[in-house]
Amino acid sequence: MSESRSVYIPEGLAGERVDVALSRLFGVSRTRASELVAGDLVRLDSSTPMKSQRVEPGQLLEATIPQERVVEVIAEEVDGMSIIFQDDDIVVVDKPVGVAAHPGVGWDGPTVSGHLAGVGVRISTSGAPERQGIVQRLDVGTSGLMVVAKSERAYAVLKQAFRDRTVEKIYHALVQGHPDPHTGTIDAPIARHPKHDFKFTVRADGRPSITHYDTLEAHRYASLLRIKLQTGRTHQIRVHMSAIKHPCVGDPLYGSDPVLAAKVGLERQWLHAVELGFTHPTSGEWVDFESPYPADLQHSLDLIRDLS
């Protein structure tokens, strides 16, 4: 079932983004509003808008709002997920590929939230039950380190730390070819792709996005990079690497060569969150954690080295 609603933009919302106006006028969350725009369920003066488009007084805003599916955390231990560290305030996990941070519409697979519930880790923070404690996310297809808040104080402090960009997030990525220069910074705004669901792209009206990279190894077909994120947009590394014509090996969504991926036995993008560092929310001390490569990524890297 769905509900169709329409309203004229009032003076008070002049200049606001479409998703912001939608959220305020129809009483849905910003996330929900963005999903409706991305799903072509919103019209502005009979045209399909981008969520970043600005509205003007008197425009007709229309939306078809499907009934939301109830999302809940299913307590279920996930094979391959390990807890690296935990205390009364935080828990750091090493997430395997194929696992989402939390349940959501369109995802019925395993989650970090479900695993923690399944192994008896108690999360006591505010917010929607399915997102309790979640202060960062990793793509389903990306493995590696992720921190979850267990206490309300930790949740507030870590959320602010991610906003202030004081958290150090280091990834290793195996990308096609050889980036030139070998060390560099990609400063390019990222927005949702206008023609493809679940895909993002570099676009002038996107959100500011900055990625720093260093080449660790250069081989015949690919290079191993150390990547530091200054911002944390969805698919940021994958989008930026694709934008400079060096997509992650095994990432066909962003233009990688399927022949090379098959040659090295890779069935997902070669991208791993290897280091995570931040100021502990209660002790004030700097803490950092490391994660080794999963077996599939190590195997593919070894084959790339052998092909050199």
N, C-alpha and C positions, 0 to 999 in steps of 0.2 A: 504494500500500500504506500501511497505517496500523497503529499499535500501540495497544492499549487497556491502560491501567495504572490501578491504584487503590491507595490507601494511607490509613491512618488518621492524622490529624494528631497528632504527638507533643507532649508537654508543652513541649518546647524551642522550638516554633514558635508558641506561644500568643500571639495578638495581632498576628501578622504579616499582611500583605496576602496575598490569594490568589495574586497573581502571584509574590510573593517565595517563598511556601511551595512553589508549583509548581516554581519554578526550583531550589530547594534539594533538594526530594525526588525530582524526576525528572531532575535534571542537565541542564536546558536553560537557555539564556540568558534574562535578564530580558526582552529584546525578544521572543524566541520565546514565552515564557510569556504575555506580554501579548497577542500575536497569537492564541494558542490560546484565551484567555479571550474576546477580542473576536470570535472566530469561532464562539462557542457550542460549543466542543469540550471544555469543562470543566464538571463538576458538583460541587457541594458539598452533601452530604446530599441528593442527587437534584434539587437546584435549580440554576438557572443564576446564578452569582454575577457581580458587577462585580469588576474586577481590584483595586479599592481596598478591597473588603470584607475585614474581619478574620476570621481563622480561630480556632477554638476546639479545644482538645484533644479527641480522640475523634471529630471529624467525619470523614466519609468523603470523600476527595478523589479524583475520577475524571477521567481525561483520555484523549481520543483524539488520538494524536499522528501526523499524517501524515508520511510520509517526506519529508525536506527536499530540495528541488530544488537541485542544485549551482548556485551563483551565481558568476559570474566576470566579470572586467573584460574587455570587448571593446574593443581599441584601435581607435578610429574617430573621426576628426576630425568635429566637429559644426559644421554651417553656422550662422553667426551668433554663435558664441561667440568672444570675444576675451580675450587675456591682457592685463590692465591693467598688471601689475607682477610681477616675479619676481626673486629672488636665491637664494642657497644654501639659505635656510630656508623661504621662503614663496612662494606664487604666488596672485595675486588675479585672479579671472576675472569677466567680465561675462556672466552666464548668460542665454541667451534662454529664452523660454517653451517648454514642452514637453520640458524636459530635467531629469532627476532628478540629485541630488547623487552617488548611487552606485547600482550595480545592487542589486536585491533581489527577493525572491519576489513575483511579481505585476507586475513591471515589466520589460519587454523592450525599452524604448525607449532613446534616447541618454542618456548620463550625463556628468557633469563628469569623473569618474574615467577614463572611456573616452576622452574628448577629450584629456585631459592625456597619457595613454599614447599616443594616436594622433599627437600632435605632438612626442613625445619628451621630455616632462617626467618626470624620474625622482622618484618618491616613495619615501623610505626611512624608513618608520615601522613600528612594531609594530601588532599587531591583525590582524583578518581581512583577507585580501588585497583584497576588494572594497571595504573601508572605509578603507584606508590613507590617512592624511593628512586625513581628513574631520573637521573640528572644528566645523562648523556645517552647516545644511541650509537650502535654500530649497524651497518647494513646487514641484512640477512646473509648476504654472500661474502661478508668480510669477517675474518676471525681475529681473535686477540683480546686485549685487556679492556675491561670496562668496570667502572666503579658505580656502586649503588648505595644510596644513603639508607641507614637503618633508623636514625633518629630524626626528629623534626629539626633540631639545630643543624645537624649535618646536611640535611636537605637544603635548608636555606643558604647555608654558607657555600656549599658546593655549587648550587645553582648560580649564585652570584659570581663565584670564581670562574665558571664557564662563560658567563656574560662578560666578565672583565678580561677574559683571555689570559688568565694567569696559570691555567692548567697546561702542562706540557704533554702534548700528544705526538708521539713519534710512530710513524709507520714505515714499513719496508714494502716496496712495490717492485715487481719485475715488469718492466715496460719494453715494448718493441723498439728496436733501433737504439740510437745513441743521442740523447738530448744534447743540444748545442745552444748555450754553453753547458759544460758538465755540472756546474753548480749555478743555481739561479733561483729567481722568484717569479711566480706567476700571479699577477694581479689582474684578475678578470672577473667581472660580476656574473653571478649564476642565477638563472631563473628556470622555472618549469618549462619544459619543451612545449611549444604551442601545438604540436601535432601528435605527440606520443605520450600515453599515460605512463607514469612511473619513470619518466626520463627527464633529465635536466640538460641545460645547455648554457653556454656563455652568451649573454645578451646584455645590451647596454642598459636596459631598465631593470636588471637583476640586482640581487643583494651583493654588497661588497664581499669579495672572497679572495683570500691571499694564501698561497701555498709556497713553501720554501723546499728546495730539494738539493741533494748532493748525490753524485754518482759514487757508489761503493765499488761496483764491479762493472766492467764493460766487456761483453762477449760478442760473438759473431752476429747473433740474431736479437739479442736483448741486453738490457742494462738493469742492474739491481740498484735501486735508489733508496736513500734515506730521506724521508719526507716529514717535515714539521708543519703542522697546520697552525696558521695564525687565526683563522676563522674555522667554523665547523658546519659548513652547509651540507645538505644531503647530496651524496655522491660527489663531494667536492674533488677528491683526488682523481677519481675516474673521469670526471668532466674536464678537469684542467689538463690531465695527461692526454686525453683525446684531442683537446683544443690545440695542443702543440704538436700533434701528429705522432704521439708516442703512447698509445693506449696501453693499459695494463694487459699483459698476456692473459688470455682466457676470458676477455670481457667483450663479447660480440655486440652487446647493447651499445657500446661506445666505440665500435669500429676495429676491434682486434681481428687478427688473422686466424680463422678457425683451423687452418692447416697446421700452423705452428703450435697451437694449443693441443691439437690431437697428437702431434709429434712428441710432445713432452708429457702427454697423459694428463692434461689439466682440464677439469670440468667446471671450473669457476675462476673468477678473476684472482690473479696472484697479488693479494693485498692483505697485509697482516699488521695489526696494532701491536708493536713490539715493546713499546715503553709508555708508561703513564706516570706522571709525577704531579704532585699538588701539595699545598699546605694542608696538613690534617685539620679538620674543622673544629676540633676541641683542644688538642695539644699545641697547635700552632707550629709544629715541627714539619719540615719538608719530608715527604715520603715519596718513594718511587718504586716502581715494579717493572719487571721484565718478563717477556714471554718468548719461548723458543718457537721456531717455525713448526707448524703442524707437518705430519708425515707427507701429505700430498704436495705441499709447497716445497718441502725440502727435496723430494724426489724430482719434481719438475726443474728446480734450480740445478740439481746435480746433472740432469740431462742437458740443460742449456750450457753448462760448463763443458760437458763432453763434446758438444757440437761445435765448440769454438776452434 
